Amino acid sequence: MHGLMQRGMSRVLERLLPEDVADAIVGDLAEEHALRVGTMGSRRAACWYWGQIVRSLGPVLRTAFRSGDWVPAWVVGFVAYSFAVSVEAAARAAVAPVATHTAVDAIPVLLLYAGALVLAARVAERVRTGAALAVALVVALTAVVHLVSGGPMPLWYRLVFPIVGPAAALAGGALFARRSRCAA
């Protein structure tokens, strides 16, 4: 699980960092993590890795936003996110008349929403590089807000979605990136 999350975070950093330094920084981080696994164990190395990520996110995001390249990506990301939210609302409306148990009925809503996020992020990334990451960040923010504020969905949905939602958006962006590399 940690390896999958580490690869996902590496892709996020590659998108946020300037191209001329992204590979070196992400590679150095992965190399240092591997060395630390050998000397201090996987759990402590994972704590070190995530500590490095958390400490660097503020400056990295600030630099990315100051460059101005993110404004179009955020606009495209918000449009894509709006599409996915519309699909979720339609799914909830379709399930509501036949809903017998909210905890069970939330499963198809989650699956449709995650699928819509993959599709929306894939199209968004095709329109503008970085838009899938913008979708993932918006989804993560709204998922945390829903988790804290409560809402109509069951607790398990609100706990799972902060992970599944951004992962679906990043997967959609990765699908486009993989197809682009294969076509080249």
C-alpha positions as CSV (number, residue, x, y, z in Angstrom):
1,M,0.0,0.0,0.0
2,H,2.8,2.4,0.9
3,G,4.6,1.7,-2.4
4,L,1.4,2.6,-4.4
5,M,0.9,5.8,-2.4
6,Q,4.6,6.7,-2.8
7,R,4.4,6.2,-6.6
8,G,1.3,8.4,-6.7
9,M,2.9,11.1,-4.6
10,S,6.0,10.9,-6.9
11,R,3.8,11.6,-9.9
12,V,2.2,14.6,-8.1
13,L,5.6,16.0,-7.3
14,E,6.7,15.5,-10.9
15,R,3.7,17.6,-12.0
16,L,4.2,20.3,-9.5
17,L,8.0,20.8,-9.8
18,P,9.7,22.5,-12.7
19,E,10.6,20.0,-15.4
20,D,14.3,20.7,-15.2
21,V,14.5,19.5,-11.5
22,A,11.5,17.2,-11.1
23,D,13.3,13.9,-12.1
24,A,16.3,14.7,-9.9
25,I,14.3,15.6,-6.8
26,V,11.8,12.7,-7.1
27,G,14.7,10.3,-7.9
28,D,16.8,11.5,-4.9
29,L,13.8,11.2,-2.6
30,A,13.1,7.6,-3.8
31,E,16.8,6.7,-3.5
32,E,17.1,8.2,0.0
33,H,13.9,6.3,1.1
34,A,15.4,3.0,-0.2
35,L,18.6,3.6,1.7
36,R,16.7,4.4,4.9
37,V,14.6,1.3,4.6
38,G,17.8,-0.7,4.7
39,T,19.1,1.1,7.8
40,M,16.1,2.0,9.9
41,G,13.3,-0.3,8.7
42,S,10.3,0.3,6.4
43,R,8.0,1.9,9.0
44,R,10.5,4.6,10.1
45,A,11.6,5.1,6.5
46,A,8.0,5.7,5.5
47,C,7.6,8.2,8.3
48,W,10.7,10.0,7.1
49,Y,9.4,9.9,3.4
50,W,6.0,11.4,4.3
51,G,7.6,14.0,6.6
52,Q,9.7,15.1,3.6
53,I,6.6,15.3,1.4
54,V,4.6,17.3,4.0
55,R,7.5,19.7,4.6
56,S,8.0,20.3,0.9
57,L,4.4,20.7,-0.3
58,G,4.0,24.3,0.9
59,P,7.0,25.7,-1.0
60,V,6.4,23.5,-4.0
61,L,2.7,24.5,-4.3
62,R,3.6,28.2,-3.8
63,T,6.2,28.0,-6.6
64,A,3.8,26.2,-8.9
65,F,1.0,28.7,-8.4
66,R,3.4,31.7,-8.8
67,S,4.4,30.5,-12.2
68,G,0.9,31.2,-13.5
69,D,0.8,28.0,-15.6
70,W,-1.7,26.5,-13.1
71,V,-4.5,29.0,-13.7
72,P,-5.8,27.3,-16.9
73,A,-5.2,23.9,-15.4
74,W,-7.4,24.8,-12.4
75,V,-10.1,26.2,-14.6
76,V,-10.2,22.9,-16.6
77,G,-10.0,21.0,-13.4
78,F,-13.0,22.8,-11.9
79,V,-15.0,22.1,-15.0
80,A,-14.1,18.4,-14.9
81,Y,-14.8,18.3,-11.2
82,S,-18.3,19.9,-11.9
83,F,-19.0,17.1,-14.4
84,A,-18.1,14.4,-11.8
85,V,-20.2,16.1,-9.1
86,S,-23.2,16.2,-11.6
87,V,-22.8,12.4,-12.2
88,E,-22.7,11.9,-8.4
89,A,-25.9,14.0,-7.9
90,A,-27.6,12.1,-10.7
91,A,-26.6,8.8,-9.1
92,R,-27.9,9.8,-5.7
93,A,-31.2,11.0,-7.3
94,A,-31.5,7.7,-9.1
95,V,-30.8,5.6,-6.0
96,A,-33.0,7.7,-3.6
97,P,-36.4,6.4,-4.7
98,V,-35.4,2.8,-4.2
99,A,-33.0,3.3,-1.3
100,T,-33.6,0.9,1.5
101,H,-30.3,1.2,3.4
102,T,-28.1,4.2,2.8
103,A,-24.9,2.4,3.7
104,V,-25.5,-0.2,0.9
105,D,-27.0,2.2,-1.6
106,A,-23.9,4.5,-1.3
107,I,-21.8,1.8,-3.0
108,P,-23.2,2.4,-6.6
109,V,-23.0,6.1,-6.0
110,L,-19.3,5.8,-5.0
111,L,-18.5,3.6,-8.0
112,L,-20.2,5.9,-10.5
113,Y,-18.6,9.0,-8.9
114,A,-15.1,7.4,-9.0
115,G,-15.6,6.3,-12.6
116,A,-16.8,9.8,-13.5
117,L,-13.7,11.3,-11.8
118,V,-11.4,9.0,-13.8
119,L,-13.1,10.0,-17.1
120,A,-13.3,13.7,-16.2
121,A,-9.6,13.8,-15.1
122,R,-8.5,12.0,-18.2
123,V,-10.3,14.4,-20.5
124,A,-9.1,17.4,-18.3
125,E,-5.5,16.2,-18.5
126,R,-5.8,15.9,-22.3
127,V,-7.1,19.5,-22.5
128,R,-4.5,21.0,-20.1
129,T,-1.5,19.4,-18.5
130,G,-1.9,19.5,-14.7
131,A,-5.7,19.6,-14.7
132,A,-6.0,16.0,-13.4
133,L,-3.9,17.0,-10.4
134,A,-6.1,20.1,-9.9
135,V,-9.2,17.8,-10.0
136,A,-7.5,15.5,-7.4
137,L,-6.7,18.4,-5.1
138,V,-10.3,19.8,-5.3
139,V,-11.7,16.4,-4.6
140,A,-9.4,15.9,-1.6
141,L,-10.4,19.3,-0.2
142,T,-14.1,18.7,-0.7
143,A,-13.9,15.2,0.7
144,V,-12.2,16.5,3.9
145,V,-14.9,19.2,4.2
146,H,-17.6,16.6,3.8
147,L,-15.9,14.3,6.3
148,V,-15.7,17.1,8.9
149,S,-19.2,18.6,8.3
150,G,-21.1,15.3,8.1
151,G,-23.7,14.9,5.5
152,P,-26.2,12.5,4.0
153,M,-23.8,9.7,3.1
154,P,-22.7,7.1,5.6
155,L,-19.6,7.5,7.7
156,W,-17.7,4.7,5.8
157,Y,-18.3,6.7,2.5
158,R,-17.0,9.9,4.0
159,L,-13.9,8.0,5.4
160,V,-13.2,6.1,2.2
161,F,-13.7,9.0,-0.3
162,P,-10.8,11.2,0.7
163,I,-8.6,8.4,-0.6
164,V,-10.7,6.9,-3.4
165,G,-11.7,10.3,-4.9
166,P,-8.2,11.8,-5.4
167,A,-6.8,8.4,-6.4
168,A,-9.5,8.2,-9.2
169,A,-8.6,11.6,-10.5
170,L,-4.9,10.9,-10.5
171,A,-5.6,7.5,-12.2
172,G,-7.5,9.3,-14.9
173,G,-4.5,11.7,-15.4
174,A,-2.1,8.8,-15.4
175,L,-4.2,7.0,-18.0
176,F,-3.8,9.9,-20.3
177,A,-0.1,10.3,-19.6
178,R,0.5,6.6,-20.3
179,R,-1.4,6.7,-23.6
180,S,0.5,9.8,-24.6
181,R,3.8,8.1,-23.9
182,C,2.7,5.0,-25.8
183,A,1.7,7.1,-28.8
184,A,5.0,9.0,-28.9
